[in-house]
Amino acid sequence: MKKTLFVLLAVILAALQSCNPKGTEYHLYYLGGQSNMDGYGYVSQLPSELTGEYEGIMIYHGNPVGDNTTIDGRGLWTTLCPGHGAGFASDGTANTYSDRFGVELTFAGRMKELFPDEKIAIVKYSRGGTSIDTAAAGGAGAWLPTYTGGNGINQYDHFLATVEGALSVGDIDGDGKTDRLIPSGILWMQGESDANNDYATSVYKENLATLIDSIRKAFSTPGMPVAIGRISDSHNDTDSLVWTFGDAVREAQARFVAEDGNAALVTSTDNYGYSDKWHYDSEGYIDLGREFAEAIAGLRRR
């Protein structure tokens, strides 16, 4: 199943990259991970300049579901607006927006400032509580592409289906012309769930490398820049640490970035406040989006 989807995605992307030049060219970014990528910022706390629609920025947000369910990936291309945070859902015909937001708003806004002549397209698929390794999955799910448990379907399969759904639309902005999508970056914010399992922590660097390599292959872009958000800890638990092996996962993230060659580590997460013991506050997500943009821009300009 995964191999078939890989081939199909490569064919679709090749077609989009060689399409009618009269369509719009978009630089495509993938946003993935667990709940701090979902986004727990409150829309009601956004400054006025971040509300409303983001003209010229399109987003396809895949419907988040659990492992061992029917492969999903439902979504639709719409103009970016607030409401793509935790609680978002899509049935492929209409989106149900939430009262939360994530990094997508200020990431896109800052990328427009850094690359003013470029149009931006975002594919987002994330799910709160998910680990990479199955050992830490609990009821949320796991991302490891080699998953064979249950019915063989996990978060990576839902990611592939989301990408397939997004790339199968030739005219993403509805102007009647076939658009061109250029895979340009990956934003990954995840690792907290793995950090509460000793085994998942011990293999996190290798698992992260396998996953990022597979995500790049799904976009037929082996050197696709990736920005990794470093996990942090609110120290708001009975023994102070929320993530028992958090420091080890942070070290694994740093080792992955050091060895990858086209990756950057976003460390501003250490400075954010929290709305609860797991999630950053609204100001944190606003800043994190901008920091992700700076990291991707730096990799692109190498």
N, C-alpha and C positions, 0 to 999 in steps of 0.2 A: 504493500500500500504506500509506504513512505517513498520507495524508489520510483513508483509510478507518478506520484505527485511531484517529485523532483524534476522528472523529465517534462511533465506538463508545464510546470512553472517556468522552466528554461525556454520552452517553445513560446509561451505567452509573452515572456519578457523580451525575447528576441524580436517578436513581432511588434511590440510596442516601441522598441528602440529603433526600429527601421520603418516607422509608420509615416503617414502623410505629414510632410513638414509644415503644413498650414495649421496643424494643431498646436497646442501649447506645450512647452517643455517644462516639466516639473522635476525638481530634485526631491527624491523620495527618501524618507527616514522611517525607520522602524523603532517603536517604543515598546519595550517588553519588561517583564519581571513579575514582582508580587505587589503587595498592597501599597508600598510607597511609590510604585509606578502607577498603580490605579489612581491614586491621588485622594487625599483626605482634607484638602483645603476647602474652605467654605466659600461658595460662590458669593454669598452675601457679604463676605469680607474682602472681595476684590476691589481695588481702586477703580474709579470710573473709567480710566483709560484702558482697562483690561476687560471690560464688559462689552457685550455686543458681538457681532460677527467679525471675523478676521478676513477681510477681503483679499482674495488671491491665494488663500491657504486652504487646501482641501484635506479632509481626514476621512479615513475608513477605519472604524472602530469595531473590531470583531466581538461578537457576543461571548462573554466569558462563561465557561461551563466546566464541570469537573471531569476527572479521569473516568474511563470505562463507561462513557456515555456515547451516544451517537455523535460522530464527527460534526462539528458545528461550523463556525467561521462566518456566520451570518452578519451582515453589515451593509452599509451603503455609503457612497461618497457624498459628503455634504461639506459646506463651508464650515470651518472651525469656529466654535463658539464655546462658552463655558458650559459645563455639565457633563464633560467626559471623564469624571472622576468615579470614585467608588459608588456603586449603585446603578451605573449606566448599563443599558441592555439594548439589544436590537433584534428584531425578527426578520431583518433583511428587506422590509418594506418601509418601516418607520423606526426611528430611534426613540428610546425612552431616556431622556436626560435626567441626571441626578442633581442634587444640590451641592455637589462637590466638584473639585477640579484637580488636575495634576500638573505635571511639568509642561504639557503640550502647549499651553498658552504662551508662556514667556520664552520657551524654547523657540517656537515659531516666530514670535515677535523679534527676538534678538537675532535670529538668523536672517530675517528680512533687513535688519539694520546692517548686519555684517556683509550680506550679499544682496544689495538692493535691486539688482537686475534679475534675480532669480525668483521663480515661483516655487512654492513648497507644497509637497504632498506628504501626509503622515499616515502610516499604517500602525495602529495600536492594537495589541493584544496582550493583556496581562491578567493575572488572577491572584487575589489576595491569599496569603498563607502558603503559596506553592514553593516547593523546594526544587532543586535540580535533581538530587538523588532520591530514589523511591524510599529509601530508609527513613527519610524525614518527612514524607509526604502527608501523613495523617489523612484527614478527609479532604484536604484542599487539592492535592494533586502534585505531580512532578513533571519536570521538563526533559529528562534525559532521553535523547533520541532513540536509544537502544532498548527502550522499555518493551517488555514482553509479557508483563503480568496482566491479570484480568482478561479483558477482551483485546488487549494490545493497544488501546487508545489512551493517550495521555495529553498533557498540555502542548507538547510539540506537534502532535497531530492537529490539534485545534488551531495552533499557530499556522501550520501549513495550509489548512483550509481557509484561514483568514486571508493569507497572502494570495491564494488562488482566487478567492472571491474578489479581492481588490484588483488584481492584475487582469482579471477577465473582463473588466470594464474598459473599453477603449477610450470612451469620452467621459472623463471623470468630472468635468465641470459643466457638462450639459449644453455646450455651445454648438453641438452638431459636428464637431471635428474630432478626429482621433488624436489623442494626446500622447506625448512621449514621456516616459518615466525613467529617471536616471537614479539608480540606487546610490545613495550618498552617505549614509551613516546609520549606526545602530546605537540606541540608548538603552542601557541595561541597568535596572535598579532592583537588586534581589540578593538574597543570601542569608537573610535573617532566619528563615525556617531551618536551613541547613545548619545554622550556628547553634541550634539546640539539640543536635544529634552528633555524637562523637564520631561515628563512622562517616556520616555525610560531610562533616568538617574535614576529615582526613583526606578525602578524595575531591574536595571542592575545586581546587585549581585545575585538576585534570578534567573534571566534569564540565567546568566553565569553558575550558578550551574546546572540548568536544562540541558543546552546545553552540558557541559562537561560530565555530567552523561550519557547523550545519546550517545555522541561520544565514551565514554568508553564501553558502551554496544554494540555499533556497532563493536567493536574489541573484544568483549567477554572478556574484561579485566577490571573488576570493579575498581581495584586499580591502573590503569595505571597512571604513573607519568605525571604531567602536569606542564609546565612552562608558566606563563602568562607574556607577555611583557607589562609593564606599559606604558600607553599612555603619551605623553608629548605634549608641545605646543611651536610652534616657536615664538609666540607673534608677528606675522607678519600680523596683521589685523588692521582695522581702530580703533577698541577699544582695541587693543593689543592682546586680546584672540581670537584664531582661533576656539577653542572648548569652547563654552559658559559655559558648566557645566563640564568641564574637571576635575576639582579637585574632584567633587563628584564621577565621574566614577573611578578616581584613588583610592579614598577611598573604593569604592565598590570592586575593584579588590583586594585591600589589605585585606578586610574583607573576601572575598571568600577564599583567600589563607590561612588565619588564621584559618578558620573553616573547610577546606577540609581535611587536614591530609596527603595528598600526592601531594602537590602543592607547587610551588615556584614562587616568584615574581621577574622578571628581571627589575631592576631599572636603568640600565646604559643608557637607552633612554634619561634620563634627560640631558645627557652630549653631545648629538650628534648635529652636524650641519645639516642644511637643504638645499636641492636642490631647493625647492620651499616652500610655507608656510605650506604644508601638509606632505611632505615626507623627510625622512632622506637623507643625502648625501651618497656617495659611502663608505666612511670610516665608517660611522655609521652602514651600513648593514654588513660590514666586521666584525666589533666588535660585533654586536648584535648576529650574528650566533655563535660566540665563547661563548658569555655570556649565550645563550640558552643551549649550550652544557654543560657548567659548572653547570648550574642549574639542568638539567636532570641527569647528572652524580651524583650530590650530592643526589638527591632523590633516585636514584638506589642503592646507596651505604649505605643507611640508614639500 
